[in-house]
Amino acid sequence: RGNEYKVDFISKSKVVIVVNDDKVTPAIEAISKAAHTGEIGDGKIFITSVERVVRIRTGELDESAV
């Protein structure tokens, strides 16, 4: 009745990068080239919009906060 299982967990990291629209494609290419091994766990890239940016220390907003 009892079975032994070997469970190998793949460690994961989350990296968040915010770039201007004109830098999205070069960023994707650079990340893909650096992370590609062809093995399970190479990762995924999600592209989303950033609606607002607030620099807490100075109160700067949006472009000036980046």
Contact map, one row per residue, 1 for C-alpha under 8 A:
111000000000000000000000000000000000000000000000000000000000000000
111100000000000000000000000000000000000000000000000000000000000000
111110000000000000000000000000000000000000000000000000000000000000
011111000000000000000000000000000000000000000000000000000000000000
001111100000000000000000000000000000000000000000000000000000000000
000111110000000000000000000000000000000000000000000000000000000000
000011111000000000000000000000000000000000000000000000000000000000
000001111100000000000000000000000000000000000000000000000000000000
000000111110000000000000000000000000000000000000000000000000000000
000000011111000000000000000000000000000010000000000000000000000000
000000001111100000000000000000000000000000000000000000000000000000
000000000111110000000000000000000000000000000000000000000000000000
000000000011111000000000000000000000000000000000000000000000000000
000000000001111100000000000000000000000000000000000000000000000000
000000000000111110000000000000000000000000000000000000000000000000
000000000000011111000000000000000000000000000000000000000000000000
000000000000001111100000000000000000000000000000000000000000000000
000000000000000111110000000000000000000000000000000000000000000000
000000000000000011111111000000000000000000000000000000000000000000
000000000000000001111111000000000000000000000000000000000000000000
000000000000000000111111000000000000000000000000000000000000000000
000000000000000000111111100000000000000000000000000000000000000000
000000000000000000111111111000000000000000000000000000000000000000
000000000000000000111111111100000000000000000000000000000000000000
000000000000000000000111111110000000000000000000000000000000000000
000000000000000000000011111111000000000000000000000000000000000000
000000000000000000000011111111100000000000000000000000000000000000
000000000000000000000001111111110000000000001000000000000000000000
000000000000000000000000111111111000000000000000000000000000000000
000000000000000000000000011111111100000000000000000000000000000000
000000000000000000000000001111111110000000000000000000000000000000
000000000000000000000000000111111111000000000000000000000000000000
000000000000000000000000000011111111000000000000000000000000000000
000000000000000000000000000001111111000000000000000000000000000000
000000000000000000000000000000111111100001100000000000000000000000
000000000000000000000000000000011111111001000000000000000000000000
000000000000000000000000000000000011111001000000000000000000000000
000000000000000000000000000000000001111101000000000000000000000000
000000000000000000000000000000000001111111000000000000000000000000
000000000000000000000000000000000000011111000000000000000000000000
000000000100000000000000000000000000001111100000000000000000000000
000000000000000000000000000000000011111111110000000000000000000000
000000000000000000000000000000000010000011111000000000000000000000
000000000000000000000000000000000000000001111100000000000000000000
000000000000000000000000000100000000000000111110000000000000000000
000000000000000000000000000000000000000000011111000000000000000000
000000000000000000000000000000000000000000001111100000000000000000
000000000000000000000000000000000000000000000111110000000000000000
000000000000000000000000000000000000000000000011111000000000000000
000000000000000000000000000000000000000000000001111110000000000000
000000000000000000000000000000000000000000000000111110000000000000
000000000000000000000000000000000000000000000000011111000000110000
000000000000000000000000000000000000000000000000011111100000111011
000000000000000000000000000000000000000000000000000111110011110010
000000000000000000000000000000000000000000000000000011111111100011
000000000000000000000000000000000000000000000000000001111111000000
000000000000000000000000000000000000000000000000000000111110000000
000000000000000000000000000000000000000000000000000000111111000000
000000000000000000000000000000000000000000000000000001111111100000
000000000000000000000000000000000000000000000000000001110111110110
000000000000000000000000000000000000000000000000000111100011111110
000000000000000000000000000000000000000000000000000111000001111111
000000000000000000000000000000000000000000000000000010000000111111
000000000000000000000000000000000000000000000000000000000001111111
000000000000000000000000000000000000000000000000000011100001111111
000000000000000000000000000000000000000000000000000010100000011111
